[in-house]
Amino acid sequence: MASVLPREIAYGKQNSLPPNTTQINQVIAPANGTEFAAGSMIDFQLPATGFMVPSSMYLRYRLKMTVGGTTVDMRGTPAFTPFAKSEVLIGSTSAEQISSYNMIANILVNTKMNAAQKLGLGPVFGYSGSVANEETGTIVELDGRQFAVGAVDLPLACGLNNILANCDHLVPLQFMDQVRLQLTLDAQNNMFNALTGNATIANFKIEGVELVYDQITFGADFDPVIMSLADEAGNITIKSQSYSAASQTLNSGSGVVEMTFNQRYSSIKSLIANFAEGGTSQKNGWSGSIDPTGGEGDIVYTVNGISHPQRPLSYKQSAGQFQELANCWSPASDVLVGANLSITNEEWEHKDGDATDRTAPGKRWIGVNVEKLSTNGALLTGISSNTTPITIRLNMGPTASADDHLTTLITCHDALLIINVPTKSAYVRQ
């Protein structure tokens, strides 16, 4: 048997960075203003220099308004809640558009972070407890924020989710056309639960907005090395991922309902459904998701005639649905330790007609992992919906539901950023 040198004493030659390597913290202000009201758009123009470190990208700003009458409740994850849409443009071409951005971010926070992680980022995300403006609450109260009467000036920050931030290699901005990031603010009434009593919100705006990321430069003498990495057509391919959302209304009733979503992608890795809270007793709108069947039905996704999962997920077997959600973003082999979720039993069990509030929103998201193989070793690992739309088949059970629910299907899919080094042009394949 051949001897193997233990890695603890494998004192091999170590690689070093190019001598002219530098790193700066790039801070970019919006190109189109300093204050932004509900419904407006924020435009960031990224300088075409150096290499972006994807995981370092985040947004910071201050939320200002005046609350009158009585307290008001902000939905979801407060730092993300104002933003309804994210778009990345390369040159004059849209490379990525993500609608329902605040909803997707709220789902990712609650299905990729556990309660302790959310508590640790409470000052960043802007959570409060059950008391208005309270900076800390119990670990299960970390959803949304309650604002007391008076002037509000709240600093917030959040890591951004987009095709740039999700790249698995440094993004060579110096070899790309002008890159812009645009964030569109939601309508004010979508950010907050319905106002009660004599509550009012005036002068809502965000200001002091800055996009931040780390930028690496290797020096001009290193450029030929980068160019040598391109293929014969001059292209560099970087693997990333993106998200999409499409919505339609699930009307109250019983029986079997099929909802079709025209989301066409080459490599879908995850599917997740959000059945938004509805009716007068449920307060959280898009930031909550409930069981529309009253615990009596089941659900299955169909893509290209194939069911995912193979057998419908029964709402009577809530533990099975929870485990599928736990596996949704992570490899199926990591059943015990591969997922972090921040969902209490009360939040998971909310059904059609149940009363909800800000501190205990519904979190009955139905997610499935549909990757062929969960690996970073291949470019396109998911299933394709290019030829047919995606269908949700929902068996509502024998008892009619009481309320309508806006249903949103969210996909997580592979995206390839393809950059032509000689021409500095780029496009996305997804």
Buried (B, 14 or more C-beta within 10 A) or exposed (E): EEEEEEEEEEEEEEEEEEEEEEBEEBEBEBEEBEEBEBEBBBBBBBEBEBBBBBEBBBBBBBBBBBBBEBBBBBBBBBBBBBBBBBBBBBBEEEBBBBBBBBBBBBBBBBBBBBBEEBBEBBEBBBBBBEEBBBEBBEBBBBBBBBBBBEEBEBEBBBBBBBBBBBBEEBBBBBBBBBBBBBBBBBEBEBBBBEBEEEBBBEEBBBBBBBBBBBBBBBEEEBBEEBEEEBEEEBBBEBBBBBBBBBBEEBEBEBEEBEBBBEBBBBBBBBBBBBBBBBBEEBBBBBBBBBBBBBBBBBBBBBBEEEEBBEEBBBBEEBEBBBBBBBBBBBBEEEEEEBBBBBBBEBBBBBBBBBEBBBBBBBBBBBBBBBBEEBEEEEEBBBBBBEEBBBBBBBBBBEEEBBBBBBBBBBBBBBBBBBBBBEEBBBBBEB
